[in-house]
Amino acid sequence: MIVLPEATLAWELQDSAELTVESLAPVRDHETTIDILLFGSGRSLVPVDGELRTALREIGIVIEPMDTGAACRTYSVLAAEERRVAAALIAID
């Protein structure tokens, strides 16, 4: 699931190893409304590839990886603070 400031979208990604710039197209399409992207990588934290970090940084988005539960909690806090945040979440089985 991808949670944006104005929409929640289905996201088919099920494995953090499949995370690419292309898989984050819905986020890139909203780059002007997002400063921080929380990546919920499932049950445990999985680091984000440096090339992906750089590609997102070039369009003004900082990606923060964390487990999905932490990403959900952090999203709620940042959204309540009216921060420009989005979350890309891998479901936990």
PDB file of N, CA, C and O in Angstrom:
ATOM      1  N   MET A   1       0.841  -1.156   0.000  1.00  0.00           N
ATOM      2  CA  MET A   1       0.000   0.000   0.000  1.00  0.00           C
ATOM      3  C   MET A   1       0.896   1.232   0.000  1.00  0.00           C
ATOM      4  O   MET A   1       1.940   1.267   0.652  1.00  0.00           O
ATOM      5  N   ILE A   2       0.459   2.243  -0.750  1.00  0.00           N
ATOM      6  CA  ILE A   2       1.140   3.537  -0.729  1.00  0.00           C
ATOM      7  C   ILE A   2       0.157   4.552  -0.178  1.00  0.00           C
ATOM      8  O   ILE A   2      -0.950   4.709  -0.692  1.00  0.00           O
ATOM      9  N   VAL A   3       0.578   5.241   0.876  1.00  0.00           N
ATOM     10  CA  VAL A   3      -0.259   6.250   1.506  1.00  0.00           C
ATOM     11  C   VAL A   3       0.335   7.614   1.174  1.00  0.00           C
ATOM     12  O   VAL A   3       1.464   7.929   1.549  1.00  0.00           O
ATOM     13  N   LEU A   4      -0.450   8.409   0.468  1.00  0.00           N
ATOM     14  CA  LEU A   4      -0.047   9.755   0.065  1.00  0.00           C
ATOM     15  C   LEU A   4      -0.883  10.769   0.840  1.00  0.00           C
ATOM     16  O   LEU A   4      -1.887  10.393   1.444  1.00  0.00           O
ATOM     17  N   PRO A   5      -0.501  12.030   0.839  1.00  0.00           N
ATOM     18  CA  PRO A   5      -1.291  13.020   1.567  1.00  0.00           C
ATOM     19  C   PRO A   5      -2.766  13.061   1.140  1.00  0.00           C
ATOM     20  O   PRO A   5      -3.643  13.349   1.954  1.00  0.00           O
ATOM     21  N   GLU A   6      -3.029  12.775  -0.126  1.00  0.00           N
ATOM     22  CA  GLU A   6      -4.395  12.897  -0.617  1.00  0.00           C
ATOM     23  C   GLU A   6      -5.008  11.592  -1.117  1.00  0.00           C
ATOM     24  O   GLU A   6      -6.130  11.601  -1.623  1.00  0.00           O
ATOM     25  N   ALA A   7      -4.304  10.481  -0.987  1.00  0.00           N
ATOM     26  CA  ALA A   7      -4.837   9.217  -1.505  1.00  0.00           C
ATOM     27  C   ALA A   7      -4.097   8.027  -0.905  1.00  0.00           C
ATOM     28  O   ALA A   7      -2.964   8.141  -0.438  1.00  0.00           O
ATOM     29  N   THR A   8      -4.773   6.888  -0.934  1.00  0.00           N
ATOM     30  CA  THR A   8      -4.155   5.616  -0.574  1.00  0.00           C
ATOM     31  C   THR A   8      -4.281   4.710  -1.788  1.00  0.00           C
ATOM     32  O   THR A   8      -5.375   4.531  -2.325  1.00  0.00           O
ATOM     33  N   LEU A   9      -3.160   4.137  -2.221  1.00  0.00           N
ATOM     34  CA  LEU A   9      -3.132   3.355  -3.449  1.00  0.00           C
ATOM     35  C   LEU A   9      -2.697   1.922  -3.186  1.00  0.00           C
ATOM     36  O   LEU A   9      -1.893   1.658  -2.292  1.00  0.00           O
ATOM     37  N   ALA A  10      -3.235   1.005  -3.970  1.00  0.00           N
ATOM     38  CA  ALA A  10      -2.762  -0.377  -3.911  1.00  0.00           C
ATOM     39  C   ALA A  10      -1.328  -0.403  -4.430  1.00  0.00           C
ATOM     40  O   ALA A  10      -0.965   0.354  -5.330  1.00  0.00           O
ATOM     41  N   TRP A  11      -0.524  -1.283  -3.848  1.00  0.00           N
ATOM     42  CA  TRP A  11       0.876  -1.419  -4.268  1.00  0.00           C
ATOM     43  C   TRP A  11       1.191  -2.891  -4.214  1.00  0.00           C
ATOM     44  O   TRP A  11       1.038  -3.519  -3.166  1.00  0.00           O
ATOM     45  N   GLU A  12       1.622  -3.447  -5.309  1.00  0.00           N
ATOM     46  CA  GLU A  12       1.812  -4.889  -5.432  1.00  0.00           C
ATOM     47  C   GLU A  12       3.137  -5.394  -4.877  1.00  0.00           C
ATOM     48  O   GLU A  12       3.347  -6.606  -4.820  1.00  0.00           O
ATOM     49  N   LEU A  13       4.024  -4.517  -4.472  1.00  0.00           N
ATOM     50  CA  LEU A  13       5.339  -4.945  -3.994  1.00  0.00           C
ATOM     51  C   LEU A  13       5.197  -5.801  -2.738  1.00  0.00           C
ATOM     52  O   LEU A  13       4.542  -5.399  -1.776  1.00  0.00           O
ATOM     53  N   GLN A  14       5.810  -6.976  -2.752  1.00  0.00           N
ATOM     54  CA  GLN A  14       5.726  -7.883  -1.608  1.00  0.00           C
ATOM     55  C   GLN A  14       7.091  -8.239  -1.033  1.00  0.00           C
ATOM     56  O   GLN A  14       7.181  -8.900   0.002  1.00  0.00           O
ATOM     57  N   ASP A  15       8.147  -7.804  -1.701  1.00  0.00           N
ATOM     58  CA  ASP A  15       9.506  -8.147  -1.275  1.00  0.00           C
ATOM     59  C   ASP A  15      10.370  -6.892  -1.400  1.00  0.00           C
ATOM     60  O   ASP A  15      10.427  -6.283  -2.469  1.00  0.00           O
ATOM     61  N   SER A  16      11.031  -6.510  -0.333  1.00  0.00           N
ATOM     62  CA  SER A  16      11.836  -5.291  -0.350  1.00  0.00           C
ATOM     63  C   SER A  16      12.962  -5.355  -1.384  1.00  0.00           C
ATOM     64  O   SER A  16      13.456  -4.313  -1.815  1.00  0.00           O
ATOM     65  N   ALA A  17      13.370  -6.544  -1.784  1.00  0.00           N
ATOM     66  CA  ALA A  17      14.407  -6.681  -2.807  1.00  0.00           C
ATOM     67  C   ALA A  17      13.929  -6.166  -4.165  1.00  0.00           C
ATOM     68  O   ALA A  17      14.743  -5.892  -5.047  1.00  0.00           O
ATOM     69  N   GLU A  18      12.613  -6.034  -4.332  1.00  0.00           N
ATOM     70  CA  GLU A  18      12.038  -5.565  -5.589  1.00  0.00           C
ATOM     71  C   GLU A  18      11.844  -4.052  -5.619  1.00  0.00           C
ATOM     72  O   GLU A  18      11.333  -3.522  -6.606  1.00  0.00           O
ATOM     73  N   LEU A  19      12.240  -3.348  -4.562  1.00  0.00           N
ATOM     74  CA  LEU A  19      12.063  -1.903  -4.488  1.00  0.00           C
ATOM     75  C   LEU A  19      12.984  -1.217  -5.493  1.00  0.00           C
ATOM     76  O   LEU A  19      14.203  -1.377  -5.440  1.00  0.00           O
ATOM     77  N   THR A  20      12.394  -0.459  -6.404  1.00  0.00           N
ATOM     78  CA  THR A  20      13.138   0.270  -7.431  1.00  0.00           C
ATOM     79  C   THR A  20      12.511   1.647  -7.621  1.00  0.00           C
ATOM     80  O   THR A  20      11.442   1.936  -7.084  1.00  0.00           O
ATOM     81  N   VAL A  21      13.182   2.475  -8.380  1.00  0.00           N
ATOM     82  CA  VAL A  21      12.613   3.779  -8.738  1.00  0.00           C
ATOM     83  C   VAL A  21      11.294   3.562  -9.474  1.00  0.00           C
ATOM     84  O   VAL A  21      10.332   4.296  -9.250  1.00  0.00           O
ATOM     85  N   GLU A  22      11.243   2.570 -10.342  1.00  0.00           N
ATOM     86  CA  GLU A  22      10.031   2.300 -11.115  1.00  0.00           C
ATOM     87  C   GLU A  22       8.884   1.850 -10.218  1.00  0.00           C
ATOM     88  O   GLU A  22       7.737   2.238 -10.444  1.00  0.00           O
ATOM     89  N   SER A  23       9.175   1.041  -9.206  1.00  0.00           N
ATOM     90  CA  SER A  23       8.105   0.572  -8.323  1.00  0.00           C
ATOM     91  C   SER A  23       7.535   1.709  -7.475  1.00  0.00           C
ATOM     92  O   SER A  23       6.441   1.588  -6.924  1.00  0.00           O
ATOM     93  N   LEU A  24       8.274   2.804  -7.373  1.00  0.00           N
ATOM     94  CA  LEU A  24       7.811   3.960  -6.616  1.00  0.00           C
ATOM     95  C   LEU A  24       7.230   5.057  -7.513  1.00  0.00           C
ATOM     96  O   LEU A  24       7.158   6.216  -7.105  1.00  0.00           O
ATOM     97  N   ALA A  25       6.818   4.698  -8.725  1.00  0.00           N
ATOM     98  CA  ALA A  25       6.249   5.670  -9.661  1.00  0.00           C
ATOM     99  C   ALA A  25       5.097   6.469  -9.056  1.00  0.00           C
ATOM    100  O   ALA A  25       5.034   7.679  -9.274  1.00  0.00           O
ATOM    101  N   PRO A  26       4.176   5.846  -8.300  1.00  0.00           N
ATOM    102  CA  PRO A  26       3.097   6.648  -7.714  1.00  0.00           C
ATOM    103  C   PRO A  26       3.617   7.744  -6.770  1.00  0.00           C
ATOM    104  O   PRO A  26       3.029   8.822  -6.680  1.00  0.00           O
ATOM    105  N   VAL A  27       4.691   7.469  -6.089  1.00  0.00           N
ATOM    106  CA  VAL A  27       5.287   8.461  -5.191  1.00  0.00           C
ATOM    107  C   VAL A  27       5.948   9.562  -6.018  1.00  0.00           C
ATOM    108  O   VAL A  27       5.778  10.746  -5.730  1.00  0.00           O
ATOM    109  N   ARG A  28       6.688   9.175  -7.027  1.00  0.00           N
ATOM    110  CA  ARG A  28       7.351  10.168  -7.886  1.00  0.00           C
ATOM    111  C   ARG A  28       6.339  11.084  -8.550  1.00  0.00           C
ATOM    112  O   ARG A  28       6.624  12.261  -8.771  1.00  0.00           O
ATOM    113  N   ASP A  29       5.160  10.564  -8.871  1.00  0.00           N
ATOM    114  CA  ASP A  29       4.119  11.382  -9.494  1.00  0.00           C
ATOM    115  C   ASP A  29       3.612  12.469  -8.561  1.00  0.00           C
ATOM    116  O   ASP A  29       3.019  13.444  -9.022  1.00  0.00           O
ATOM    117  N   HIS A  30       3.832  12.325  -7.258  1.00  0.00           N
ATOM    118  CA  HIS A  30       3.389  13.300  -6.257  1.00  0.00           C
ATOM    119  C   HIS A  30       4.576  14.021  -5.615  1.00  0.00           C
ATOM    120  O   HIS A  30       4.460  14.520  -4.495  1.00  0.00           O
ATOM    121  N   GLU A  31       5.694  14.081  -6.299  1.00  0.00           N
ATOM    122  CA  GLU A  31       6.916  14.607  -5.710  1.00  0.00           C
ATOM    123  C   GLU A  31       6.775  16.027  -5.178  1.00  0.00           C
ATOM    124  O   GLU A  31       7.498  16.406  -4.256  1.00  0.00           O
ATOM    125  N   THR A  32       5.874  16.814  -5.727  1.00  0.00           N
ATOM    126  CA  THR A  32       5.754  18.195  -5.258  1.00  0.00           C
ATOM    127  C   THR A  32       5.008  18.296  -3.931  1.00  0.00           C
ATOM    128  O   THR A  32       5.005  19.356  -3.305  1.00  0.00           O
ATOM    129  N   THR A  33       4.378  17.209  -3.497  1.00  0.00           N
ATOM    130  CA  THR A  33       3.642  17.249  -2.227  1.00  0.00           C
ATOM    131  C   THR A  33       4.289  16.383  -1.155  1.00  0.00           C
ATOM    132  O   THR A  33       3.735  16.230  -0.066  1.00  0.00           O
ATOM    133  N   ILE A  34       5.466  15.809  -1.454  1.00  0.00           N
ATOM    134  CA  ILE A  34       6.118  14.888  -0.519  1.00  0.00           C
ATOM    135  C   ILE A  34       7.569  15.314  -0.285  1.00  0.00           C
ATOM    136  O   ILE A  34       8.306  15.593  -1.231  1.00  0.00           O
ATOM    137  N   ASP A  35       7.962  15.358   0.979  1.00  0.00           N
ATOM    138  CA  ASP A  35       9.357  15.586   1.344  1.00  0.00           C
ATOM    139  C   ASP A  35       9.988  14.318   1.907  1.00  0.00           C
ATOM    140  O   ASP A  35      11.174  14.056   1.703  1.00  0.00           O
ATOM    141  N   ILE A  36       9.179  13.536   2.618  1.00  0.00           N
ATOM    142  CA  ILE A  36       9.675  12.339   3.301  1.00  0.00           C
ATOM    143  C   ILE A  36       8.860  11.135   2.858  1.00  0.00           C
ATOM    144  O   ILE A  36       7.630  11.167   2.868  1.00  0.00           O
ATOM    145  N   LEU A  37       9.554  10.077   2.473  1.00  0.00           N
ATOM    146  CA  LEU A  37       8.906   8.810   2.143  1.00  0.00           C
ATOM    147  C   LEU A  37       9.348   7.778   3.166  1.00  0.00           C
ATOM    148  O   LEU A  37      10.535   7.468   3.272  1.00  0.00           O
ATOM    149  N   LEU A  38       8.396   7.249   3.915  1.00  0.00           N
ATOM    150  CA  LEU A  38       8.680   6.179   4.860  1.00  0.00           C
ATOM    151  C   LEU A  38       8.504   4.864   4.132  1.00  0.00           C
ATOM    152  O   LEU A  38       7.440   4.608   3.567  1.00  0.00           O
ATOM    153  N   PHE A  39       9.526   4.023   4.133  1.00  0.00           N
ATOM    154  CA  PHE A  39       9.438   2.719   3.480  1.00  0.00           C
ATOM    155  C   PHE A  39       9.314   1.657   4.553  1.00  0.00           C
ATOM    156  O   PHE A  39      10.269   1.387   5.282  1.00  0.00           O
ATOM    157  N   GLY A  40       8.140   1.053   4.650  1.00  0.00           N
ATOM    158  CA  GLY A  40       7.897  -0.039   5.584  1.00  0.00           C
ATOM    159  C   GLY A  40       8.242  -1.347   4.903  1.00  0.00           C
ATOM    160  O   GLY A  40       7.522  -1.802   4.015  1.00  0.00           O
ATOM    161  N   SER A  41       9.342  -1.951   5.319  1.00  0.00           N
ATOM    162  CA  SER A  41       9.908  -3.100   4.609  1.00  0.00           C
ATOM    163  C   SER A  41       9.436  -4.461   5.119  1.00  0.00           C
ATOM    164  O   SER A  41      10.088  -5.475   4.866  1.00  0.00           O
ATOM    165  N   GLY A  42       8.319  -4.493   5.828  1.00  0.00           N
ATOM    166  CA  GLY A  42       7.811  -5.769   6.346  1.00  0.00           C
ATOM    167  C   GLY A  42       8.105  -5.905   7.822  1.00  0.00           C
ATOM    168  O   GLY A  42       8.054  -4.924   8.565  1.00  0.00           O
ATOM    169  N   ARG A  43       8.412  -7.121   8.253  1.00  0.00           N
ATOM    170  CA  ARG A  43       8.636  -7.382   9.683  1.00  0.00           C
ATOM    171  C   ARG A  43       9.931  -6.788  10.231  1.00  0.00           C
ATOM    172  O   ARG A  43      10.034  -6.526  11.430  1.00  0.00           O
ATOM    173  N   SER A  44      10.910  -6.575   9.371  1.00  0.00           N
ATOM    174  CA  SER A  44      12.184  -6.037   9.855  1.00  0.00           C
ATOM    175  C   SER A  44      12.712  -4.974   8.902  1.00  0.00           C
ATOM    176  O   SER A  44      12.324  -4.908   7.736  1.00  0.00           O
ATOM    177  N   LEU A  45      13.597  -4.153   9.424  1.00  0.00           N
ATOM    178  CA  LEU A  45      14.218  -3.085   8.654  1.00  0.00           C
ATOM    179  C   LEU A  45      15.111  -3.668   7.568  1.00  0.00           C
ATOM    180  O   LEU A  45      15.906  -4.572   7.824  1.00  0.00           O
ATOM    181  N   VAL A  46      14.974  -3.148   6.363  1.00  0.00           N
ATOM    182  CA  VAL A  46      15.839  -3.523   5.249  1.00  0.00           C
ATOM    183  C   VAL A  46      16.415  -2.226   4.688  1.00  0.00           C
ATOM    184  O   VAL A  46      15.653  -1.331   4.323  1.00  0.00           O
ATOM    185  N   PRO A  47      17.740  -2.100   4.610  1.00  0.00           N
ATOM    186  CA  PRO A  47      18.342  -0.871   4.082  1.00  0.00           C
ATOM    187  C   PRO A  47      17.921  -0.613   2.631  1.00  0.00           C
ATOM    188  O   PRO A  47      17.605  -1.536   1.880  1.00  0.00           O
ATOM    189  N   VAL A  48      17.927   0.661   2.267  1.00  0.00           N
ATOM    190  CA  VAL A  48      17.573   1.071   0.908  1.00  0.00           C
ATOM    191  C   VAL A  48      18.851   1.291   0.111  1.00  0.00           C
ATOM    192  O   VAL A  48      19.811   1.883   0.605  1.00  0.00           O
ATOM    193  N   ASP A  49      18.851   0.814  -1.108  1.00  0.00           N
ATOM    194  CA  ASP A  49      19.977   0.951  -2.026  1.00  0.00           C
ATOM    195  C   ASP A  49      20.375   2.421  -2.202  1.00  0.00           C
ATOM    196  O   ASP A  49      19.517   3.297  -2.304  1.00  0.00           O
ATOM    197  N   GLY A  50      21.664   2.672  -2.237  1.00  0.00           N
ATOM    198  CA  GLY A  50      22.181   4.034  -2.381  1.00  0.00           C
ATOM    199  C   GLY A  50      21.743   4.718  -3.659  1.00  0.00           C
ATOM    200  O   GLY A  50      21.479   5.921  -3.654  1.00  0.00           O
ATOM    201  N   GLU A  51      21.660   3.978  -4.757  1.00  0.00           N
ATOM    202  CA  GLU A  51      21.219   4.569  -6.025  1.00  0.00           C
ATOM    203  C   GLU A  51      19.775   5.030  -5.939  1.00  0.00           C
ATOM    204  O   GLU A  51      19.420   6.075  -6.483  1.00  0.00           O
ATOM    205  N   LEU A  52      18.939   4.254  -5.257  1.00  0.00           N
ATOM    206  CA  LEU A  52      17.544   4.644  -5.090  1.00  0.00           C
ATOM    207  C   LEU A  52      17.444   5.892  -4.215  1.00  0.00           C
ATOM    208  O   LEU A  52      16.676   6.805  -4.518  1.00  0.00           O
ATOM    209  N   ARG A  53      18.215   5.929  -3.138  1.00  0.00           N
ATOM    210  CA  ARG A  53      18.234   7.125  -2.278  1.00  0.00           C
ATOM    211  C   ARG A  53      18.597   8.360  -3.094  1.00  0.00           C
ATOM    212  O   ARG A  53      17.958   9.405  -2.977  1.00  0.00           O
ATOM    213  N   THR A  54      19.627   8.228  -3.917  1.00  0.00           N
ATOM    214  CA  THR A  54      20.103   9.349  -4.725  1.00  0.00           C
ATOM    215  C   THR A  54      19.045   9.787  -5.727  1.00  0.00           C
ATOM    216  O   THR A  54      18.809  10.984  -5.894  1.00  0.00           O
ATOM    217  N   ALA A  55      18.407   8.832  -6.396  1.00  0.00           N
ATOM    218  CA  ALA A  55      17.380   9.162  -7.387  1.00  0.00           C
ATOM    219  C   ALA A  55      16.222   9.914  -6.744  1.00  0.00           C
ATOM    220  O   ALA A  55      15.709  10.874  -7.319  1.00  0.00           O
ATOM    221  N   LEU A  56      15.811   9.488  -5.564  1.00  0.00           N
ATOM    222  CA  LEU A  56      14.724  10.176  -4.878  1.00  0.00           C
ATOM    223  C   LEU A  56      15.167  11.539  -4.363  1.00  0.00           C
ATOM    224  O   LEU A  56      14.413  12.510  -4.435  1.00  0.00           O
ATOM    225  N   ARG A  57      16.376  11.610  -3.850  1.00  0.00           N
ATOM    226  CA  ARG A  57      16.896  12.882  -3.348  1.00  0.00           C
ATOM    227  C   ARG A  57      16.950  13.925  -4.469  1.00  0.00           C
ATOM    228  O   ARG A  57      16.724  15.110  -4.229  1.00  0.00           O
ATOM    229  N   GLU A  58      17.247  13.482  -5.684  1.00  0.00           N
ATOM    230  CA  GLU A  58      17.308  14.402  -6.823  1.00  0.00           C
ATOM    231  C   GLU A  58      15.972  15.061  -7.120  1.00  0.00           C
ATOM    232  O   GLU A  58      15.935  16.132  -7.726  1.00  0.00           O
ATOM    233  N   ILE A  59      14.873  14.441  -6.703  1.00  0.00           N
ATOM    234  CA  ILE A  59      13.558  15.052  -6.900  1.00  0.00           C
ATOM    235  C   ILE A  59      12.997  15.596  -5.581  1.00  0.00           C
ATOM    236  O   ILE A  59      11.816  15.928  -5.487  1.00  0.00           O
ATOM    237  N   GLY A  60      13.860  15.680  -4.571  1.00  0.00           N
ATOM    238  CA  GLY A  60      13.483  16.323  -3.323  1.00  0.00           C
ATOM    239  C   GLY A  60      12.815  15.440  -2.287  1.00  0.00           C
ATOM    240  O   GLY A  60      12.184  15.946  -1.359  1.00  0.00           O
ATOM    241  N   ILE A  61      12.944  14.106  -2.432  1.00  0.00           N
ATOM    242  CA  ILE A  61      12.328  13.184  -1.479  1.00  0.00           C
ATOM    243  C   ILE A  61      13.412  12.432  -0.716  1.00  0.00           C
ATOM    244  O   ILE A  61      14.329  11.868  -1.313  1.00  0.00           O
ATOM    245  N   VAL A  62      13.296  12.431   0.610  1.00  0.00           N
ATOM    246  CA  VAL A  62      14.187  11.659   1.462  1.00  0.00           C
ATOM    247  C   VAL A  62      13.455  10.379   1.838  1.00  0.00           C
ATOM    248  O   VAL A  62      12.319  10.436   2.309  1.00  0.00           O
ATOM    249  N   ILE A  63      14.088   9.222   1.636  1.00  0.00           N
ATOM    250  CA  ILE A  63      13.468   7.946   1.991  1.00  0.00           C
ATOM    251  C   ILE A  63      14.031   7.462   3.320  1.00  0.00           C
ATOM    252  O   ILE A  63      15.241   7.490   3.546  1.00  0.00           O
ATOM    253  N   GLU A  64      13.136   7.019   4.191  1.00  0.00           N
ATOM    254  CA  GLU A  64      13.518   6.509   5.509  1.00  0.00           C
ATOM    255  C   GLU A  64      12.983   5.086   5.643  1.00  0.00           C
ATOM    256  O   GLU A  64      11.774   4.897   5.781  1.00  0.00           O
ATOM    257  N   PRO A  65      13.863   4.080   5.605  1.00  0.00           N
ATOM    258  CA  PRO A  65      13.400   2.701   5.761  1.00  0.00           C
ATOM    259  C   PRO A  65      13.193   2.344   7.225  1.00  0.00           C
ATOM    260  O   PRO A  65      13.916   2.823   8.098  1.00  0.00           O
ATOM    261  N   MET A  66      12.209   1.505   7.485  1.00  0.00           N
ATOM    262  CA  MET A  66      11.930   0.981   8.822  1.00  0.00           C
ATOM    263  C   MET A  66      10.976  -0.192   8.665  1.00  0.00           C
ATOM    264  O   MET A  66      10.443  -0.415   7.578  1.00  0.00           O
ATOM    265  N   ASP A  67      10.758  -0.938   9.729  1.00  0.00           N
ATOM    266  CA  ASP A  67       9.786  -2.021   9.604  1.00  0.00           C
ATOM    267  C   ASP A  67       8.403  -1.398   9.401  1.00  0.00           C
ATOM    268  O   ASP A  67       8.197  -0.229   9.727  1.00  0.00           O
ATOM    269  N   THR A  68       7.461  -2.167   8.870  1.00  0.00           N
ATOM    270  CA  THR A  68       6.159  -1.627   8.494  1.00  0.00           C
ATOM    271  C   THR A  68       5.387  -1.055   9.685  1.00  0.00           C
ATOM    272  O   THR A  68       4.749  -0.010   9.555  1.00  0.00           O
ATOM    273  N   GLY A  69       5.432  -1.713  10.825  1.00  0.00           N
ATOM    274  CA  GLY A  69       4.746  -1.183  12.002  1.00  0.00           C
ATOM    275  C   GLY A  69       5.268   0.188  12.385  1.00  0.00           C
ATOM    276  O   GLY A  69       4.486   1.100  12.655  1.00  0.00           O
ATOM    277  N   ALA A  70       6.580   0.340  12.410  1.00  0.00           N
ATOM    278  CA  ALA A  70       7.191   1.626  12.749  1.00  0.00           C
ATOM    279  C   ALA A  70       6.847   2.682  11.703  1.00  0.00           C
ATOM    280  O   ALA A  70       6.619   3.842  12.044  1.00  0.00           O
ATOM    281  N   ALA A  71       6.811   2.287  10.440  1.00  0.00           N
ATOM    282  CA  ALA A  71       6.470   3.228   9.378  1.00  0.00           C
ATOM    283  C   ALA A  71       5.047   3.749   9.544  1.00  0.00           C
ATOM    284  O   ALA A  71       4.793   4.935   9.337  1.00  0.00           O
ATOM    285  N   CYS A  72       4.120   2.873   9.915  1.00  0.00           N
ATOM    286  CA  CYS A  72       2.730   3.290  10.140  1.00  0.00           C
ATOM    287  C   CYS A  72       2.638   4.279  11.297  1.00  0.00           C
ATOM    288  O   CYS A  72       1.969   5.307  11.193  1.00  0.00           O
ATOM    289  N   ARG A  73       3.305   3.966  12.386  1.00  0.00           N
ATOM    290  CA  ARG A  73       3.271   4.854  13.555  1.00  0.00           C
ATOM    291  C   ARG A  73       3.918   6.201  13.237  1.00  0.00           C
ATOM    292  O   ARG A  73       3.391   7.250  13.608  1.00  0.00           O
ATOM    293  N   THR A  74       5.048   6.169  12.557  1.00  0.00           N
ATOM    294  CA  THR A  74       5.757   7.399  12.217  1.00  0.00           C
ATOM    295  C   THR A  74       4.944   8.246  11.253  1.00  0.00           C
ATOM    296  O   THR A  74       4.898   9.469  11.376  1.00  0.00           O
ATOM    297  N   TYR A  75       4.301   7.585  10.288  1.00  0.00           N
ATOM    298  CA  TYR A  75       3.450   8.315   9.345  1.00  0.00           C
ATOM    299  C   TYR A  75       2.366   9.081  10.108  1.00  0.00           C
ATOM    300  O   TYR A  75       2.125  10.256   9.832  1.00  0.00           O
ATOM    301  N   SER A  76       1.726   8.428  11.051  1.00  0.00           N
ATOM    302  CA  SER A  76       0.648   9.071  11.811  1.00  0.00           C
ATOM    303  C   SER A  76       1.141  10.311  12.544  1.00  0.00           C
ATOM    304  O   SER A  76       0.470  11.343  12.548  1.00  0.00           O
ATOM    305  N   VAL A  77       2.301  10.209  13.156  1.00  0.00           N
ATOM    306  CA  VAL A  77       2.862  11.343  13.888  1.00  0.00           C
ATOM    307  C   VAL A  77       3.201  12.488  12.934  1.00  0.00           C
ATOM    308  O   VAL A  77       2.838  13.637  13.187  1.00  0.00           O
ATOM    309  N   LEU A  78       3.890  12.178  11.846  1.00  0.00           N
ATOM    310  CA  LEU A  78       4.303  13.223  10.904  1.00  0.00           C
ATOM    311  C   LEU A  78       3.103  13.863  10.210  1.00  0.00           C
ATOM    312  O   LEU A  78       3.086  15.076   9.997  1.00  0.00           O
ATOM    313  N   ALA A  79       2.110  13.067   9.861  1.00  0.00           N
ATOM    314  CA  ALA A  79       0.899  13.613   9.230  1.00  0.00           C
ATOM    315  C   ALA A  79       0.164  14.533  10.205  1.00  0.00           C
ATOM    316  O   ALA A  79      -0.346  15.580   9.806  1.00  0.00           O
ATOM    317  N   ALA A  80       0.107  14.147  11.476  1.00  0.00           N
ATOM    318  CA  ALA A  80      -0.539  14.985  12.481  1.00  0.00           C
ATOM    319  C   ALA A  80       0.192  16.323  12.642  1.00  0.00           C
ATOM    320  O   ALA A  80      -0.419  17.336  12.983  1.00  0.00           O
ATOM    321  N   GLU A  81       1.491  16.313  12.394  1.00  0.00           N
ATOM    322  CA  GLU A  81       2.291  17.543  12.441  1.00  0.00           C
ATOM    323  C   GLU A  81       2.205  18.323  11.136  1.00  0.00           C
ATOM    324  O   GLU A  81       2.870  19.345  10.969  1.00  0.00           O
ATOM    325  N   GLU A  82       1.368  17.825  10.200  1.00  0.00           N
ATOM    326  CA  GLU A  82       1.175  18.427   8.882  1.00  0.00           C
ATOM    327  C   GLU A  82       2.456  18.471   8.061  1.00  0.00           C
ATOM    328  O   GLU A  82       2.685  19.405   7.293  1.00  0.00           O
ATOM    329  N   ARG A  83       3.282  17.450   8.233  1.00  0.00           N
ATOM    330  CA  ARG A  83       4.499  17.304   7.430  1.00  0.00           C
ATOM    331  C   ARG A  83       4.124  16.725   6.073  1.00  0.00           C
ATOM    332  O   ARG A  83       3.084  16.078   5.944  1.00  0.00           O
ATOM    333  N   ARG A  84       4.938  16.943   5.082  1.00  0.00           N
ATOM    334  CA  ARG A  84       4.692  16.439   3.733  1.00  0.00           C
ATOM    335  C   ARG A  84       5.291  15.033   3.634  1.00  0.00           C
ATOM    336  O   ARG A  84       6.425  14.852   3.190  1.00  0.00           O
ATOM    337  N   VAL A  85       4.502  14.049   4.057  1.00  0.00           N
ATOM    338  CA  VAL A  85       4.977  12.676   4.223  1.00  0.00           C
ATOM    339  C   VAL A  85       4.117  11.705   3.419  1.00  0.00           C
ATOM    340  O   VAL A  85       2.923  11.925   3.212  1.00  0.00           O
ATOM    341  N   ALA A  86       4.750  10.635   2.977  1.00  0.00           N
ATOM    342  CA  ALA A  86       4.060   9.520   2.327  1.00  0.00           C
ATOM    343  C   ALA A  86       4.668   8.238   2.881  1.00  0.00           C
ATOM    344  O   ALA A  86       5.753   8.257   3.463  1.00  0.00           O
ATOM    345  N   ALA A  87       3.966   7.127   2.696  1.00  0.00           N
ATOM    346  CA  ALA A  87       4.473   5.835   3.166  1.00  0.00           C
ATOM    347  C   ALA A  87       4.270   4.789   2.078  1.00  0.00           C
ATOM    348  O   ALA A  87       3.194   4.700   1.486  1.00  0.00           O
ATOM    349  N   ALA A  88       5.290   4.011   1.823  1.00  0.00           N
ATOM    350  CA  ALA A  88       5.220   2.853   0.924  1.00  0.00           C
ATOM    351  C   ALA A  88       5.400   1.641   1.826  1.00  0.00           C
ATOM    352  O   ALA A  88       6.466   1.441   2.408  1.00  0.00           O
ATOM    353  N   LEU A  89       4.350   0.834   1.936  1.00  0.00           N
ATOM    354  CA  LEU A  89       4.312  -0.203   2.955  1.00  0.00           C
ATOM    355  C   LEU A  89       4.187  -1.606   2.372  1.00  0.00           C
ATOM    356  O   LEU A  89       3.290  -1.875   1.574  1.00  0.00           O
ATOM    357  N   ILE A  90       5.087  -2.494   2.772  1.00  0.00           N
ATOM    358  CA  ILE A  90       4.966  -3.908   2.441  1.00  0.00           C
ATOM    359  C   ILE A  90       4.155  -4.548   3.561  1.00  0.00           C
ATOM    360  O   ILE A  90       4.468  -4.384   4.740  1.00  0.00           O
ATOM    361  N   ALA A  91       3.121  -5.271   3.185  1.00  0.00           N
ATOM    362  CA  ALA A  91       2.226  -5.883   4.172  1.00  0.00           C
ATOM    363  C   ALA A  91       2.975  -6.933   5.002  1.00  0.00           C
ATOM    364  O   ALA A  91       3.905  -7.589   4.534  1.00  0.00           O
ATOM    365  N   ILE A  92       2.529  -7.059   6.243  1.00  0.00           N
ATOM    366  CA  ILE A  92       3.048  -8.092   7.132  1.00  0.00           C
ATOM    367  C   ILE A  92       2.031  -9.223   7.136  1.00  0.00           C
ATOM    368  O   ILE A  92       0.844  -9.001   7.375  1.00  0.00           O
ATOM    369  N   ASP A  93       2.502 -10.439   6.869  1.00  0.00           N
ATOM    370  CA  ASP A  93       1.589 -11.580   6.822  1.00  0.00           C
ATOM    371  C   ASP A  93       1.109 -11.961   8.195  1.00  0.00           C
ATOM    372  O   ASP A  93       0.331 -12.905   8.337  1.00  0.00           O
TER     373      ASP A  93
END
